[in-house]
Amino acid sequence: MKPRDFLNFFKTGSGKLITFAAVFAVALILFSVMRKRHTAPEDTIPVTPLATNSVGGKPQVVQSVVRPMQAFHPPSPKPQPAPSSPSGLSGFTNASPQPLPVVPPSQLQQLSPISLFADSTAGVPQPKKLSPIYAPFGRLIPCETVVTVDSASIRTPIIGLVTEDVYFGGKLVIPAGTEVHGTAQTDHQRERIASSSSWTFVWQNGEEMQLKAIALDREFENSTNQTGWAITDGSAGLRGEVIKSDNLADIKLFAATFLSGAANALTEKQETLFGPINSPSLNNAPFAGAQQVLQTYAQRILESIQKDGFYVRVPSGKQFYLYVLQTIDRADATFGGTGIVEEKDEQVSTKTKP
């Protein structure tokens, strides 16, 4: 290798790194040698161990000190002076009073003890006695709708007839042909018609009785022969036909949303630190107004579809169950039963008014 090439090597990056490493290593070696030869004055200070409680290396001896104690004798109580008799009462002396004669228990007047007993029956409802003709909780009563049930109108009545006799314990509780009256409620999530829990049973002889029950759907495995049970048999609500109120609502919503997006795309933008914004120009005014109007129109169409976009229609002759939520007592059926209940409700409301 030529001397010039050797010098040129140290001018490159690798040569400079090797030169720096060699100089740094030599500096460290010189620093360590100088430090060993010249010790700091702080390192020459002798370190003495801490003194302990031992005296001359002798073991400690535990000593006990006994001091003379003097017994404590409390002073005797001083005699109390006798009370002096007041003036004019010279006949009284300082003699101690005589105790009263003890009366034997047999001569004491016996008083009868006072006993207080709370009336446990007050305010506690007495258990109702059932009549011989009754049915327990949870009966499934087969029914059939008489009129079409439509969820488009508010509080649509559900009118049905009991299709099979309901027996319990060998006794007829509800005969076939008994009318059932309830109120429909729309179930938007399941697209069914739900029912309220209050139902009125009307016997053929005119007797009425109110019961708490829930309407359940009845589906047959073979709809033609009405035999077997389908997978949805006993599910909540009455299954019906879903009917759309406006078939063009979806198209209107799509058109309004599309035109709103087109108006937004045609609006002139300007870049800012917070992103692009609409430039305040006269050309953007009609586009901004059209965009807001179309967005409002699209939102109204969407709300209309969610609220009244469809309704459920259950035709007459639909089979369903009534799941009873209480004990059925045949003795509760009375003539004008609903009128008696309404009269009681009116009396309670008038009593509660101030």
QUIHUPE-V949253 format. One record per backbone hydrogen bond with DSSP energy under -1.0 kcal/mol. NH is the residue of the N-H (numbers start at 1). CO is the residue of the C=O. If there is no record, write none. Layout:
nh->[NH/NH]
co->[CO/CO]
This chain:
nh->[6/7/8/9/10/12/16/17/18/19/20/21/22/23/24/25/26/27/28/29/30/31/32/33/34/35/36/37/38/58/89/107/120/122/124/135/138/141/143/144/145/146/149/151/158/160/161/162/163/166/168/171/173/174/177/178/179/180/181/182/184/185/187/191/192/193/194/196/199/200/201/202/203/206/208/209/211/213/214/216/217/218/222/226/227/230/233/234/235/237/238/241/243/245/249/252/253/254/255/256/257/258/259/260/261/262/263/264/265/266/270/275/277/279/281/288/289/290/291/292/293/294/295/296/297/298/299/300/301/302/303/304/305/306/307/308/309/311/313/314/317/320/321/322/323/324/325/328/330/332/333/334/337/340/341/342/343/344/345/346/347/348/349/350/351/352]
co->[2/3/4/5/6/9/12/13/14/15/16/17/18/19/20/21/22/23/24/25/26/27/28/29/30/31/32/33/34/55/86/104/118/119/121/328/324/322/320/161/318/159/314/312/182/180/144/178/142/174/171/168/166/166/162/175/202/160/200/158/156/194/192/187/187/238/185/183/211/181/209/179/207/203/334/201/199/197/323/321/235/319/227/222/222/219/230/217/232/215/193/313/311/309/246/248/249/250/251/252/253/254/255/256/257/258/259/260/261/262/277/272/270/268/279/284/285/286/287/288/289/290/291/292/293/294/295/296/297/298/299/300/301/302/303/304/305/243/241/149/145/143/216/141/214/139/212/135/133/329/330/208/334/336/337/338/339/340/341/342/343/344/345/346/347/348]
